[in-house]
Amino acid sequence: MIGRIVLIAALAVGLAACGEKAQTASTKKIDAAPWDGARDAFVAPGWKAGDKGSWEAQMRTRAQGQNEYSRAAAQK
């Protein structure tokens, strides 16, 4: 009786292990630099495609817009 329970438990564990996906680390290779550009529908005003300095300035502006301290001061 106990042997049968152990066998069923071992089979259940074995089947559960077979169905698990591999957890290997992988990254996607981006073909282009982030500042190279996107389609016009996704471009923020004031940003020039291909210009790294313009891209960095736009990212700084966007990050500053998410800063609660500067947003609260601007709303007063």
PDB file with one MODEL, atoms N, CA, C and O in Angstrom:
MODEL        1
ATOM      1  N   MET A   1       0.830  -1.198   0.000  1.00  0.00           N
ATOM      2  CA  MET A   1       0.000   0.000   0.000  1.00  0.00           C
ATOM      3  C   MET A   1       0.870   1.256   0.000  1.00  0.00           C
ATOM      4  O   MET A   1       0.663   2.150  -0.820  1.00  0.00           O
ATOM      5  N   ILE A   2       1.844   1.331   0.914  1.00  0.00           N
ATOM      6  CA  ILE A   2       2.713   2.503   0.996  1.00  0.00           C
ATOM      7  C   ILE A   2       3.588   2.585  -0.251  1.00  0.00           C
ATOM      8  O   ILE A   2       3.865   3.676  -0.749  1.00  0.00           O
ATOM      9  N   GLY A   3       4.021   1.430  -0.754  1.00  0.00           N
ATOM     10  CA  GLY A   3       4.835   1.403  -1.974  1.00  0.00           C
ATOM     11  C   GLY A   3       4.074   1.971  -3.162  1.00  0.00           C
ATOM     12  O   GLY A   3       4.645   2.661  -4.007  1.00  0.00           O
ATOM     13  N   ARG A   4       2.792   1.677  -3.220  1.00  0.00           N
ATOM     14  CA  ARG A   4       1.956   2.177  -4.313  1.00  0.00           C
ATOM     15  C   ARG A   4       1.807   3.704  -4.215  1.00  0.00           C
ATOM     16  O   ARG A   4       1.846   4.388  -5.238  1.00  0.00           O
ATOM     17  N   ILE A   5       1.638   4.239  -3.016  1.00  0.00           N
ATOM     18  CA  ILE A   5       1.514   5.688  -2.806  1.00  0.00           C
ATOM     19  C   ILE A   5       2.816   6.387  -3.183  1.00  0.00           C
ATOM     20  O   ILE A   5       2.806   7.446  -3.810  1.00  0.00           O
ATOM     21  N   VAL A   6       3.944   5.778  -2.792  1.00  0.00           N
ATOM     22  CA  VAL A   6       5.252   6.353  -3.128  1.00  0.00           C
ATOM     23  C   VAL A   6       5.441   6.351  -4.642  1.00  0.00           C
ATOM     24  O   VAL A   6       5.936   7.329  -5.201  1.00  0.00           O
ATOM     25  N   LEU A   7       5.055   5.272  -5.308  1.00  0.00           N
ATOM     26  CA  LEU A   7       5.171   5.183  -6.764  1.00  0.00           C
ATOM     27  C   LEU A   7       4.306   6.238  -7.446  1.00  0.00           C
ATOM     28  O   LEU A   7       4.759   6.883  -8.391  1.00  0.00           O
ATOM     29  N   ILE A   8       3.094   6.424  -6.995  1.00  0.00           N
ATOM     30  CA  ILE A   8       2.198   7.435  -7.574  1.00  0.00           C
ATOM     31  C   ILE A   8       2.750   8.837  -7.346  1.00  0.00           C
ATOM     32  O   ILE A   8       2.694   9.677  -8.245  1.00  0.00           O
ATOM     33  N   ALA A   9       3.282   9.098  -6.158  1.00  0.00           N
ATOM     34  CA  ALA A   9       3.870  10.408  -5.862  1.00  0.00           C
ATOM     35  C   ALA A   9       5.091  10.656  -6.738  1.00  0.00           C
ATOM     36  O   ALA A   9       5.275  11.764  -7.243  1.00  0.00           O
ATOM     37  N   ALA A  10       5.927   9.635  -6.922  1.00  0.00           N
ATOM     38  CA  ALA A  10       7.119   9.779  -7.767  1.00  0.00           C
ATOM     39  C   ALA A  10       6.723  10.045  -9.215  1.00  0.00           C
ATOM     40  O   ALA A  10       7.345  10.872  -9.881  1.00  0.00           O
ATOM     41  N   LEU A  11       5.711   9.366  -9.705  1.00  0.00           N
ATOM     42  CA  LEU A  11       5.234   9.602 -11.070  1.00  0.00           C
ATOM     43  C   LEU A  11       4.664  11.011 -11.219  1.00  0.00           C
ATOM     44  O   LEU A  11       4.887  11.664 -12.239  1.00  0.00           O
ATOM     45  N   ALA A  12       3.941  11.478 -10.223  1.00  0.00           N
ATOM     46  CA  ALA A  12       3.372  12.828 -10.280  1.00  0.00           C
ATOM     47  C   ALA A  12       4.476  13.880 -10.298  1.00  0.00           C
ATOM     48  O   ALA A  12       4.401  14.848 -11.056  1.00  0.00           O
ATOM     49  N   VAL A  13       5.495  13.695  -9.468  1.00  0.00           N
ATOM     50  CA  VAL A  13       6.621  14.640  -9.437  1.00  0.00           C
ATOM     51  C   VAL A  13       7.372  14.586 -10.761  1.00  0.00           C
ATOM     52  O   VAL A  13       7.765  15.622 -11.298  1.00  0.00           O
ATOM     53  N   GLY A  14       7.571  13.392 -11.281  1.00  0.00           N
ATOM     54  CA  GLY A  14       8.270  13.237 -12.560  1.00  0.00           C
ATOM     55  C   GLY A  14       7.531  13.900 -13.702  1.00  0.00           C
ATOM     56  O   GLY A  14       8.151  14.546 -14.547  1.00  0.00           O
ATOM     57  N   LEU A  15       6.229  13.753 -13.743  1.00  0.00           N
ATOM     58  CA  LEU A  15       5.442  14.390 -14.801  1.00  0.00           C
ATOM     59  C   LEU A  15       5.415  15.908 -14.650  1.00  0.00           C
ATOM     60  O   LEU A  15       5.422  16.629 -15.648  1.00  0.00           O
ATOM     61  N   ALA A  16       5.386  16.389 -13.434  1.00  0.00           N
ATOM     62  CA  ALA A  16       5.392  17.836 -13.208  1.00  0.00           C
ATOM     63  C   ALA A  16       6.719  18.438 -13.654  1.00  0.00           C
ATOM     64  O   ALA A  16       6.746  19.543 -14.197  1.00  0.00           O
ATOM     65  N   ALA A  17       7.809  17.732 -13.434  1.00  0.00           N
ATOM     66  CA  ALA A  17       9.127  18.235 -13.832  1.00  0.00           C
ATOM     67  C   ALA A  17       9.271  18.255 -15.348  1.00  0.00           C
ATOM     68  O   ALA A  17       9.955  19.126 -15.886  1.00  0.00           O
ATOM     69  N   CYS A  18       8.647  17.323 -16.040  1.00  0.00           N
ATOM     70  CA  CYS A  18       8.750  17.282 -17.505  1.00  0.00           C
ATOM     71  C   CYS A  18       7.990  18.429 -18.158  1.00  0.00           C
ATOM     72  O   CYS A  18       8.365  18.868 -19.246  1.00  0.00           O
ATOM     73  N   GLY A  19       6.947  18.917 -17.530  1.00  0.00           N
ATOM     74  CA  GLY A  19       6.133  19.970 -18.121  1.00  0.00           C
ATOM     75  C   GLY A  19       6.638  21.368 -17.845  1.00  0.00           C
ATOM     76  O   GLY A  19       6.079  22.333 -18.366  1.00  0.00           O
ATOM     77  N   GLU A  20       7.677  21.505 -17.041  1.00  0.00           N
ATOM     78  CA  GLU A  20       8.180  22.831 -16.688  1.00  0.00           C
ATOM     79  C   GLU A  20       9.066  23.380 -17.800  1.00  0.00           C
ATOM     80  O   GLU A  20       9.874  22.650 -18.375  1.00  0.00           O
ATOM     81  N   LYS A  21       8.914  24.661 -18.099  1.00  0.00           N
ATOM     82  CA  LYS A  21       9.733  25.302 -19.124  1.00  0.00           C
ATOM     83  C   LYS A  21      11.127  25.577 -18.577  1.00  0.00           C
ATOM     84  O   LYS A  21      11.309  25.777 -17.376  1.00  0.00           O
ATOM     85  N   ALA A  22      12.092  25.585 -19.462  1.00  0.00           N
ATOM     86  CA  ALA A  22      13.466  25.891 -19.066  1.00  0.00           C
ATOM     87  C   ALA A  22      13.558  27.340 -18.612  1.00  0.00           C
ATOM     88  O   ALA A  22      12.922  28.214 -19.202  1.00  0.00           O
ATOM     89  N   GLN A  23      14.338  27.605 -17.574  1.00  0.00           N
ATOM     90  CA  GLN A  23      14.461  28.943 -17.015  1.00  0.00           C
ATOM     91  C   GLN A  23      15.847  29.514 -17.294  1.00  0.00           C
ATOM     92  O   GLN A  23      16.507  30.029 -16.391  1.00  0.00           O
ATOM     93  N   THR A  24      16.277  29.421 -18.528  1.00  0.00           N
ATOM     94  CA  THR A  24      17.589  29.941 -18.896  1.00  0.00           C
ATOM     95  C   THR A  24      17.498  31.433 -19.165  1.00  0.00           C
ATOM     96  O   THR A  24      16.481  31.929 -19.651  1.00  0.00           O
ATOM     97  N   ALA A  25      18.560  32.134 -18.847  1.00  0.00           N
ATOM     98  CA  ALA A  25      18.599  33.579 -19.074  1.00  0.00           C
ATOM     99  C   ALA A  25      18.888  33.842 -20.549  1.00  0.00           C
ATOM    100  O   ALA A  25      19.810  33.263 -21.124  1.00  0.00           O
ATOM    101  N   SER A  26      18.104  34.706 -21.145  1.00  0.00           N
ATOM    102  CA  SER A  26      18.349  35.080 -22.533  1.00  0.00           C
ATOM    103  C   SER A  26      17.922  36.529 -22.724  1.00  0.00           C
ATOM    104  O   SER A  26      17.029  37.029 -22.041  1.00  0.00           O
ATOM    105  N   THR A  27      18.569  37.175 -23.650  1.00  0.00           N
ATOM    106  CA  THR A  27      18.234  38.559 -23.960  1.00  0.00           C
ATOM    107  C   THR A  27      17.971  38.685 -25.444  1.00  0.00           C
ATOM    108  O   THR A  27      18.468  37.893 -26.246  1.00  0.00           O
ATOM    109  N   LYS A  28      17.191  39.681 -25.801  1.00  0.00           N
ATOM    110  CA  LYS A  28      16.939  39.954 -27.211  1.00  0.00           C
ATOM    111  C   LYS A  28      17.959  40.969 -27.696  1.00  0.00           C
ATOM    112  O   LYS A  28      18.211  41.976 -27.034  1.00  0.00           O
ATOM    113  N   LYS A  29      18.529  40.706 -28.824  1.00  0.00           N
ATOM    114  CA  LYS A  29      19.502  41.623 -29.411  1.00  0.00           C
ATOM    115  C   LYS A  29      18.733  42.695 -30.169  1.00  0.00           C
ATOM    116  O   LYS A  29      17.947  42.395 -31.067  1.00  0.00           O
ATOM    117  N   ILE A  30      18.968  43.936 -29.798  1.00  0.00           N
ATOM    118  CA  ILE A  30      18.330  45.054 -30.482  1.00  0.00           C
ATOM    119  C   ILE A  30      19.193  45.415 -31.683  1.00  0.00           C
ATOM    120  O   ILE A  30      20.402  45.608 -31.549  1.00  0.00           O
ATOM    121  N   ASP A  31      18.583  45.505 -32.842  1.00  0.00           N
ATOM    122  CA  ASP A  31      19.334  45.756 -34.069  1.00  0.00           C
ATOM    123  C   ASP A  31      19.812  47.191 -34.191  1.00  0.00           C
ATOM    124  O   ASP A  31      20.821  47.449 -34.849  1.00  0.00           O
ATOM    125  N   ALA A  32      19.122  48.115 -33.582  1.00  0.00           N
ATOM    126  CA  ALA A  32      19.465  49.527 -33.749  1.00  0.00           C
ATOM    127  C   ALA A  32      19.568  50.198 -32.384  1.00  0.00           C
ATOM    128  O   ALA A  32      19.025  49.711 -31.392  1.00  0.00           O
ATOM    129  N   ALA A  33      20.264  51.306 -32.354  1.00  0.00           N
ATOM    130  CA  ALA A  33      20.376  52.090 -31.123  1.00  0.00           C
ATOM    131  C   ALA A  33      19.029  52.729 -30.801  1.00  0.00           C
ATOM    132  O   ALA A  33      18.253  53.001 -31.717  1.00  0.00           O
ATOM    133  N   PRO A  34      18.727  52.977 -29.522  1.00  0.00           N
ATOM    134  CA  PRO A  34      17.423  53.537 -29.155  1.00  0.00           C
ATOM    135  C   PRO A  34      17.155  54.900 -29.777  1.00  0.00           C
ATOM    136  O   PRO A  34      16.002  55.245 -30.034  1.00  0.00           O
ATOM    137  N   TRP A  35      18.197  55.672 -30.022  1.00  0.00           N
ATOM    138  CA  TRP A  35      17.994  57.023 -30.541  1.00  0.00           C
ATOM    139  C   TRP A  35      17.891  57.060 -32.060  1.00  0.00           C
ATOM    140  O   TRP A  35      17.745  58.139 -32.633  1.00  0.00           O
ATOM    141  N   ASP A  36      17.965  55.896 -32.733  1.00  0.00           N
ATOM    142  CA  ASP A  36      17.875  55.882 -34.196  1.00  0.00           C
ATOM    143  C   ASP A  36      16.477  56.225 -34.699  1.00  0.00           C
ATOM    144  O   ASP A  36      16.332  56.726 -35.815  1.00  0.00           O
ATOM    145  N   GLY A  37      15.468  55.971 -33.914  1.00  0.00           N
ATOM    146  CA  GLY A  37      14.150  56.436 -34.316  1.00  0.00           C
ATOM    147  C   GLY A  37      13.103  55.353 -34.390  1.00  0.00           C
ATOM    148  O   GLY A  37      13.395  54.160 -34.307  1.00  0.00           O
ATOM    149  N   ALA A  38      11.884  55.800 -34.548  1.00  0.00           N
ATOM    150  CA  ALA A  38      10.727  54.922 -34.666  1.00  0.00           C
ATOM    151  C   ALA A  38       9.829  55.498 -35.745  1.00  0.00           C
ATOM    152  O   ALA A  38      10.145  56.516 -36.361  1.00  0.00           O
ATOM    153  N   ARG A  39       8.718  54.837 -35.961  1.00  0.00           N
ATOM    154  CA  ARG A  39       7.759  55.385 -36.927  1.00  0.00           C
ATOM    155  C   ARG A  39       7.241  56.721 -36.404  1.00  0.00           C
ATOM    156  O   ARG A  39       7.239  56.969 -35.198  1.00  0.00           O
ATOM    157  N   ASP A  40       6.808  57.568 -37.315  1.00  0.00           N
ATOM    158  CA  ASP A  40       6.386  58.923 -36.952  1.00  0.00           C
ATOM    159  C   ASP A  40       5.263  58.953 -35.920  1.00  0.00           C
ATOM    160  O   ASP A  40       5.144  59.923 -35.171  1.00  0.00           O
ATOM    161  N   ALA A  41       4.447  57.920 -35.870  1.00  0.00           N
ATOM    162  CA  ALA A  41       3.330  57.907 -34.921  1.00  0.00           C
ATOM    163  C   ALA A  41       3.812  57.829 -33.474  1.00  0.00           C
ATOM    164  O   ALA A  41       3.073  58.182 -32.555  1.00  0.00           O
ATOM    165  N   PHE A  42       5.045  57.369 -33.266  1.00  0.00           N
ATOM    166  CA  PHE A  42       5.545  57.175 -31.911  1.00  0.00           C
ATOM    167  C   PHE A  42       6.592  58.200 -31.511  1.00  0.00           C
ATOM    168  O   PHE A  42       7.201  58.070 -30.450  1.00  0.00           O
ATOM    169  N   VAL A  43       6.814  59.204 -32.324  1.00  0.00           N
ATOM    170  CA  VAL A  43       7.866  60.186 -32.065  1.00  0.00           C
ATOM    171  C   VAL A  43       7.294  61.355 -31.270  1.00  0.00           C
ATOM    172  O   VAL A  43       6.263  61.921 -31.634  1.00  0.00           O
ATOM    173  N   ALA A  44       7.975  61.712 -30.182  1.00  0.00           N
ATOM    174  CA  ALA A  44       7.556  62.846 -29.358  1.00  0.00           C
ATOM    175  C   ALA A  44       7.958  64.146 -30.044  1.00  0.00           C
ATOM    176  O   ALA A  44       8.981  64.192 -30.728  1.00  0.00           O
ATOM    177  N   PRO A  45       7.172  65.195 -29.871  1.00  0.00           N
ATOM    178  CA  PRO A  45       7.538  66.473 -30.486  1.00  0.00           C
ATOM    179  C   PRO A  45       8.841  67.009 -29.899  1.00  0.00           C
ATOM    180  O   PRO A  45       9.076  66.901 -28.696  1.00  0.00           O
ATOM    181  N   GLY A  46       9.678  67.583 -30.746  1.00  0.00           N
ATOM    182  CA  GLY A  46      10.942  68.138 -30.298  1.00  0.00           C
ATOM    183  C   GLY A  46      12.088  67.146 -30.311  1.00  0.00           C
ATOM    184  O   GLY A  46      13.192  67.472 -29.873  1.00  0.00           O
ATOM    185  N   TRP A  47      11.848  65.948 -30.803  1.00  0.00           N
ATOM    186  CA  TRP A  47      12.884  64.926 -30.848  1.00  0.00           C
ATOM    187  C   TRP A  47      13.256  64.651 -32.291  1.00  0.00           C
ATOM    188  O   TRP A  47      12.385  64.439 -33.136  1.00  0.00           O
ATOM    189  N   LYS A  48      14.554  64.656 -32.573  1.00  0.00           N
ATOM    190  CA  LYS A  48      15.043  64.406 -33.928  1.00  0.00           C
ATOM    191  C   LYS A  48      15.600  62.990 -33.998  1.00  0.00           C
ATOM    192  O   LYS A  48      16.463  62.626 -33.200  1.00  0.00           O
ATOM    193  N   ALA A  49      15.117  62.191 -34.940  1.00  0.00           N
ATOM    194  CA  ALA A  49      15.572  60.804 -35.073  1.00  0.00           C
ATOM    195  C   ALA A  49      17.045  60.760 -35.450  1.00  0.00           C
ATOM    196  O   ALA A  49      17.494  61.520 -36.308  1.00  0.00           O
ATOM    197  N   GLY A  50      17.794  59.873 -34.813  1.00  0.00           N
ATOM    198  CA  GLY A  50      19.204  59.690 -35.112  1.00  0.00           C
ATOM    199  C   GLY A  50      20.136  60.585 -34.312  1.00  0.00           C
ATOM    200  O   GLY A  50      21.354  60.422 -34.392  1.00  0.00           O
ATOM    201  N   ASP A  51      19.599  61.523 -33.545  1.00  0.00           N
ATOM    202  CA  ASP A  51      20.420  62.450 -32.766  1.00  0.00           C
ATOM    203  C   ASP A  51      20.449  61.976 -31.312  1.00  0.00           C
ATOM    204  O   ASP A  51      19.443  62.054 -30.607  1.00  0.00           O
ATOM    205  N   LYS A  52      21.605  61.485 -30.873  1.00  0.00           N
ATOM    206  CA  LYS A  52      21.717  60.930 -29.523  1.00  0.00           C
ATOM    207  C   LYS A  52      21.499  61.999 -28.457  1.00  0.00           C
ATOM    208  O   LYS A  52      20.842  61.736 -27.449  1.00  0.00           O
ATOM    209  N   GLY A  53      22.034  63.189 -28.662  1.00  0.00           N
ATOM    210  CA  GLY A  53      21.866  64.267 -27.685  1.00  0.00           C
ATOM    211  C   GLY A  53      20.409  64.660 -27.521  1.00  0.00           C
ATOM    212  O   GLY A  53      19.942  64.890 -26.405  1.00  0.00           O
ATOM    213  N   SER A  54      19.690  64.736 -28.639  1.00  0.00           N
ATOM    214  CA  SER A  54      18.261  65.056 -28.593  1.00  0.00           C
ATOM    215  C   SER A  54      17.487  63.956 -27.867  1.00  0.00           C
ATOM    216  O   SER A  54      16.566  64.233 -27.099  1.00  0.00           O
ATOM    217  N   TRP A  55      17.873  62.704 -28.123  1.00  0.00           N
ATOM    218  CA  TRP A  55      17.214  61.574 -27.470  1.00  0.00           C
ATOM    219  C   TRP A  55      17.441  61.631 -25.959  1.00  0.00           C
ATOM    220  O   TRP A  55      16.510  61.428 -25.180  1.00  0.00           O
ATOM    221  N   GLU A  56      18.694  61.909 -25.542  1.00  0.00           N
ATOM    222  CA  GLU A  56      18.997  61.992 -24.110  1.00  0.00           C
ATOM    223  C   GLU A  56      18.245  63.141 -23.446  1.00  0.00           C
ATOM    224  O   GLU A  56      17.764  63.000 -22.321  1.00  0.00           O
ATOM    225  N   ALA A  57      18.140  64.281 -24.139  1.00  0.00           N
ATOM    226  CA  ALA A  57      17.394  65.417 -23.586  1.00  0.00           C
ATOM    227  C   ALA A  57      15.914  65.068 -23.434  1.00  0.00           C
ATOM    228  O   ALA A  57      15.288  65.427 -22.437  1.00  0.00           O
ATOM    229  N   GLN A  58      15.355  64.368 -24.424  1.00  0.00           N
ATOM    230  CA  GLN A  58      13.948  63.967 -24.360  1.00  0.00           C
ATOM    231  C   GLN A  58      13.727  62.990 -23.206  1.00  0.00           C
ATOM    232  O   GLN A  58      12.711  63.071 -22.516  1.00  0.00           O
ATOM    233  N   MET A  59      14.667  62.069 -22.989  1.00  0.00           N
ATOM    234  CA  MET A  59      14.545  61.119 -21.880  1.00  0.00           C
ATOM    235  C   MET A  59      14.646  61.838 -20.534  1.00  0.00           C
ATOM    236  O   MET A  59      13.932  61.488 -19.594  1.00  0.00           O
ATOM    237  N   ARG A  60      15.524  62.839 -20.431  1.00  0.00           N
ATOM    238  CA  ARG A  60      15.625  63.625 -19.190  1.00  0.00           C
ATOM    239  C   ARG A  60      14.316  64.362 -18.923  1.00  0.00           C
ATOM    240  O   ARG A  60      13.829  64.381 -17.792  1.00  0.00           O
ATOM    241  N   THR A  61      13.747  64.970 -19.970  1.00  0.00           N
ATOM    242  CA  THR A  61      12.484  65.697 -19.830  1.00  0.00           C
ATOM    243  C   THR A  61      11.369  64.754 -19.394  1.00  0.00           C
ATOM    244  O   THR A  61      10.558  65.093 -18.533  1.00  0.00           O
ATOM    245  N   ARG A  62      11.337  63.575 -19.993  1.00  0.00           N
ATOM    246  CA  ARG A  62      10.305  62.600 -19.647  1.00  0.00           C
ATOM    247  C   ARG A  62      10.464  62.126 -18.200  1.00  0.00           C
ATOM    248  O   ARG A  62       9.479  62.001 -17.472  1.00  0.00           O
ATOM    249  N   ALA A  63      11.704  61.864 -17.789  1.00  0.00           N
ATOM    250  CA  ALA A  63      11.944  61.428 -16.414  1.00  0.00           C
ATOM    251  C   ALA A  63      11.594  62.534 -15.429  1.00  0.00           C
ATOM    252  O   ALA A  63      11.047  62.260 -14.361  1.00  0.00           O
ATOM    253  N   GLN A  64      11.901  63.773 -15.773  1.00  0.00           N
ATOM    254  CA  GLN A  64      11.585  64.894 -14.888  1.00  0.00           C
ATOM    255  C   GLN A  64      10.071  65.065 -14.764  1.00  0.00           C
ATOM    256  O   GLN A  64       9.579  65.476 -13.713  1.00  0.00           O
ATOM    257  N   GLY A  65       9.338  64.758 -15.817  1.00  0.00           N
ATOM    258  CA  GLY A  65       7.883  64.831 -15.771  1.00  0.00           C
ATOM    259  C   GLY A  65       7.270  63.787 -14.859  1.00  0.00           C
ATOM    260  O   GLY A  65       6.129  63.934 -14.420  1.00  0.00           O
ATOM    261  N   GLN A  66       8.021  62.730 -14.571  1.00  0.00           N
ATOM    262  CA  GLN A  66       7.536  61.684 -13.679  1.00  0.00           C
ATOM    263  C   GLN A  66       7.987  61.907 -12.241  1.00  0.00           C
ATOM    264  O   GLN A  66       7.640  61.122 -11.359  1.00  0.00           O
ATOM    265  N   ASN A  67       8.748  62.957 -11.994  1.00  0.00           N
ATOM    266  CA  ASN A  67       9.232  63.287 -10.659  1.00  0.00           C
ATOM    267  C   ASN A  67       8.115  64.018  -9.908  1.00  0.00           C
ATOM    268  O   ASN A  67       7.702  65.106 -10.310  1.00  0.00           O
ATOM    269  N   GLU A  68       7.639  63.431  -8.838  1.00  0.00           N
ATOM    270  CA  GLU A  68       6.505  63.999  -8.096  1.00  0.00           C
ATOM    271  C   GLU A  68       6.816  65.362  -7.485  1.00  0.00           C
ATOM    272  O   GLU A  68       5.928  66.208  -7.378  1.00  0.00           O
ATOM    273  N   TYR A  69       8.068  65.584  -7.083  1.00  0.00           N
ATOM    274  CA  TYR A  69       8.420  66.863  -6.466  1.00  0.00           C
ATOM    275  C   TYR A  69       8.357  68.000  -7.478  1.00  0.00           C
ATOM    276  O   TYR A  69       7.855  69.077  -7.161  1.00  0.00           O
ATOM    277  N   SER A  70       8.854  67.781  -8.678  1.00  0.00           N
ATOM    278  CA  SER A  70       8.816  68.855  -9.672  1.00  0.00           C
ATOM    279  C   SER A  70       7.406  69.032 -10.229  1.00  0.00           C
ATOM    280  O   SER A  70       7.028  70.148 -10.588  1.00  0.00           O
ATOM    281  N   ARG A  71       6.625  67.967 -10.309  1.00  0.00           N
ATOM    282  CA  ARG A  71       5.251  68.079 -10.808  1.00  0.00           C
ATOM    283  C   ARG A  71       4.390  68.868  -9.828  1.00  0.00           C
ATOM    284  O   ARG A  71       3.561  69.675 -10.248  1.00  0.00           O
ATOM    285  N   ALA A  72       4.574  68.648  -8.539  1.00  0.00           N
ATOM    286  CA  ALA A  72       3.781  69.356  -7.531  1.00  0.00           C
ATOM    287  C   ALA A  72       4.109  70.844  -7.543  1.00  0.00           C
ATOM    288  O   ALA A  72       3.215  71.673  -7.370  1.00  0.00           O
ATOM    289  N   ALA A  73       5.368  71.191  -7.744  1.00  0.00           N
ATOM    290  CA  ALA A  73       5.763  72.600  -7.789  1.00  0.00           C
ATOM    291  C   ALA A  73       5.199  73.283  -9.028  1.00  0.00           C
ATOM    292  O   ALA A  73       4.844  74.461  -8.979  1.00  0.00           O
ATOM    293  N   ALA A  74       5.114  72.560 -10.130  1.00  0.00           N
ATOM    294  CA  ALA A  74       4.606  73.143 -11.369  1.00  0.00           C
ATOM    295  C   ALA A  74       3.093  73.348 -11.316  1.00  0.00           C
ATOM    296  O   ALA A  74       2.574  74.227 -12.005  1.00  0.00           O
ATOM    297  N   GLN A  75       2.381  72.567 -10.524  1.00  0.00           N
ATOM    298  CA  GLN A  75       0.924  72.658 -10.463  1.00  0.00           C
ATOM    299  C   GLN A  75       0.443  73.760  -9.543  1.00  0.00           C
ATOM    300  O   GLN A  75      -0.735  74.116  -9.592  1.00  0.00           O
ATOM    301  N   LYS A  76       1.304  74.316  -8.706  1.00  0.00           N
ATOM    302  CA  LYS A  76       0.878  75.349  -7.754  1.00  0.00           C
ATOM    303  C   LYS A  76       0.673  76.670  -8.429  1.00  0.00           C
ATOM    304  O   LYS A  76       0.314  77.648  -7.774  1.00  0.00           O
TER     305      LYS A  76
ENDMDL
END
